[in-house]
Amino acid sequence: MRSAMTTLFAAAVTATLLVGCAGSGGLDGDLTDDWAALPPPAAFTPAAGVCQAADFTDVVTLAAYEPVDCAGPHRVETVHVGAFPVERASAPAGGSAELRGAFAECDTRATRYVGDEWRVGRLRLSVALPSGPGWAAGSRWFRCDLTELTTVEAAPTVVVRSGSLRDTLKGASGLRLGCQQTGRTASRVQTLAPVECGKQHDAEFVGVWRAPDTAYPTRDSDWSPLYDGCRSVLGRYVGVPDDADLSFRSGVVVRPPGAGRWRVGDRGVRCYLWLSDRTVTASLKGAGPAGLPVRTK
């Protein structure tokens, strides 16, 4: 009898609790209609101002996206994230006007990010796109990534750096290109190696000339505009007239981007003065005609 009474009492308490729950807090006992609707799935978009420990890749998947604090070791820094039109059905092809436009936007943003034309430093700018599945899911971004290099000459190595590149070229910086010592044959510069301007050297970085949107130079005649453009940059840097005598004052070394980078829109040509007949132990920036006289032989 005691057992039966206990069971009846427990059942009554349970029924009371259920009635009380249904009548308090606005609950109606239907567990399916009180959850907020889940938001629609959104396409993945990477962030700007973060870094990546892994090497740059031109296609980025969500699974491989692992941003890190730029204060720690990293190989890549994202300086800007732009967007293609949402109506595009597929990623733009290499060499397309859309991809060149993306590079142009990255070019401008990278310069703003570091505080000066990014090509005056040992830096490389690259554009990354979503993967095929990412594009199908609605991603339309392009990512602008900067990488520090050991050299802007042939066979560079990526530097694992700590610290952001933001504003790093606003003033003096170890990243800046400066005085150089050439490795050359009798008539042609083959390599440029950085050297302190207070030591003997025969070349110096003078700035960047932006080539027009033309085909990549392959024939000797195609290179003439690049040399002419860099001579003008050289004249402004040293402070000498850009006239017929300029070629008798100094040689010039041009370093355009590679054919692949040219194809995606990189038109920045690095320019160097070259003293084929002597060496100096100071920068020639602003030296004027006295520092870069017309050679008579």
Summary of the structure (lengths in Angstrom):
residues: 297
radius of gyration: 30.8
end to end distance: 126.9
largest distance: 127.3
contacts: 817
relative contact order: 0.11
helix: 27%
strand: 24%
